[in-house]
Amino acid sequence: MLEFQTTHLDDAETPMSIVEVRGRVDSSNASELGEHLTSLIEQGHIRFVLDFSLLVYMSSAGLRELVNIYRRLQPLGGDLRLANPTARVRDVLELAGLHTVLRVYATRQDAVKSR
């Protein structure tokens, strides 16, 4: 099961959307992650922190969705940050080399405060 909880920080110096991703992202549901973020982009939200503290697994299909969203945000001047990945998810990000492309932070607060 995959769930999202989204909070918009519109009062911040730079508006940002915090998306808490819960459960597992695999080939059966990875498109849901992309669809959720795409919907937010279409609503005008282009700066994201994805909180992975409750994400227990991410497959290559999930990584593909992250890369697609990252590529979509770049020409819009957007930003995609990952926060608090579990050890298992961090290992997958590192094995794929995405930790060198996407900014990964230890906490949600660090991700929000970073520039």
Secondary structure, 3 states (H helix, E strand, C coil): CEEEEEEEECCCCCCEEEEEEEEEECCCCHHHHHHHHHHHHHCCCCEEEEEEEEEEEECHHHHHHHHHHHHHHHHHCCEEEEECCCHHHHHHHHHHCHHHCCEEECCHHHHHHCC
